[in-house]
Amino acid sequence: MTDQPLHKVHLESAQQQQKQLVTEVQELQNQINTKKELILKVQGVIEYLGQLENVPATQEDPVPEAPETTE
């Protein structure tokens, strides 16, 4: 390495660092995409459960029928 100019050593080091950073950014982007998908799923669950809470009581608890009377 002593016969290589110092700037070439720095260039190779910078190129290696760039490759490593690109790999890390790609990994982080994959994590972001996974979290976005999870957020959408959770949002769907929240909306579904919110709709269940907003169902009128008449649909959840049917009114009991009046007993039949004989005349």
C-alpha beads as a LAMMPS data file, in Angstrom:
LAMMPS data file: protein, C-alpha beads

71 atoms
70 bonds

1 atom types
1 bond types

-500.0 500.0 xlo xhi
-500.0 500.0 ylo yhi
-500.0 500.0 zlo zhi

Masses

1 110.0

Atoms # bond

1 1 1 0.000 0.000 0.000
2 1 1 2.940 2.318 0.408
3 1 1 3.438 2.563 -3.360
4 1 1 -0.156 3.726 -3.899
5 1 1 -0.715 7.453 -3.697
6 1 1 -2.581 8.526 -0.577
7 1 1 -5.487 9.949 -2.564
8 1 1 -6.125 6.546 -4.179
9 1 1 -6.383 4.950 -0.737
10 1 1 -8.845 7.645 0.306
11 1 1 -10.817 7.172 -2.916
12 1 1 -11.162 3.426 -2.346
13 1 1 -12.172 4.005 1.252
14 1 1 -14.801 6.546 0.227
15 1 1 -16.173 4.204 -2.446
16 1 1 -16.451 1.368 0.072
17 1 1 -18.180 3.676 2.536
18 1 1 -20.614 4.765 -0.184
19 1 1 -21.499 1.143 -0.994
20 1 1 -22.092 0.446 2.685
21 1 1 -24.310 3.521 3.048
22 1 1 -26.333 2.577 -0.043
23 1 1 -26.908 -0.883 1.431
24 1 1 -27.998 0.621 4.751
25 1 1 -30.392 3.022 3.004
26 1 1 -31.944 0.122 1.077
27 1 1 -32.421 -1.826 4.313
28 1 1 -34.020 1.189 5.968
29 1 1 -36.301 1.700 2.961
30 1 1 -37.433 -1.917 3.255
31 1 1 -38.176 -1.361 6.943
32 1 1 -40.154 1.795 6.093
33 1 1 -42.222 -0.083 3.503
34 1 1 -42.949 -2.863 5.991
35 1 1 -44.036 -0.334 8.644
36 1 1 -46.272 1.473 6.117
37 1 1 -48.013 -1.814 5.295
38 1 1 -48.494 -2.479 9.004
39 1 1 -49.929 1.004 9.517
40 1 1 -52.479 0.382 6.751
41 1 1 -53.499 -2.941 8.293
42 1 1 -53.899 -1.405 11.746
43 1 1 -55.873 1.490 10.236
44 1 1 -58.202 -1.047 8.622
45 1 1 -58.730 -2.772 11.964
46 1 1 -59.416 0.587 13.639
47 1 1 -61.968 1.521 10.981
48 1 1 -63.657 -1.879 11.210
49 1 1 -63.880 -1.792 14.996
50 1 1 -65.043 1.826 14.872
51 1 1 -67.889 0.819 12.574
52 1 1 -68.914 -1.937 14.965
53 1 1 -69.184 0.586 17.786
54 1 1 -71.370 2.851 15.668
55 1 1 -73.951 0.160 14.874
56 1 1 -77.331 1.227 16.303
57 1 1 -78.430 -0.653 19.403
58 1 1 -81.560 -1.915 17.637
59 1 1 -79.441 -4.072 15.376
60 1 1 -77.277 -5.453 18.175
61 1 1 -80.076 -6.076 20.721
62 1 1 -83.301 -7.190 19.075
63 1 1 -86.479 -6.058 20.792
64 1 1 -88.187 -9.033 22.469
65 1 1 -91.499 -10.000 20.940
66 1 1 -94.662 -9.426 22.878
67 1 1 -96.143 -12.619 24.327
68 1 1 -99.131 -13.995 22.476
69 1 1 -102.468 -13.576 24.210
70 1 1 -105.400 -15.901 23.839
71 1 1 -108.844 -14.399 23.765

Bonds

1 1 1 2
2 1 2 3
3 1 3 4
4 1 4 5
5 1 5 6
6 1 6 7
7 1 7 8
8 1 8 9
9 1 9 10
10 1 10 11
11 1 11 12
12 1 12 13
13 1 13 14
14 1 14 15
15 1 15 16
16 1 16 17
17 1 17 18
18 1 18 19
19 1 19 20
20 1 20 21
21 1 21 22
22 1 22 23
23 1 23 24
24 1 24 25
25 1 25 26
26 1 26 27
27 1 27 28
28 1 28 29
29 1 29 30
30 1 30 31
31 1 31 32
32 1 32 33
33 1 33 34
34 1 34 35
35 1 35 36
36 1 36 37
37 1 37 38
38 1 38 39
39 1 39 40
40 1 40 41
41 1 41 42
42 1 42 43
43 1 43 44
44 1 44 45
45 1 45 46
46 1 46 47
47 1 47 48
48 1 48 49
49 1 49 50
50 1 50 51
51 1 51 52
52 1 52 53
53 1 53 54
54 1 54 55
55 1 55 56
56 1 56 57
57 1 57 58
58 1 58 59
59 1 59 60
60 1 60 61
61 1 61 62
62 1 62 63
63 1 63 64
64 1 64 65
65 1 65 66
66 1 66 67
67 1 67 68
68 1 68 69
69 1 69 70
70 1 70 71
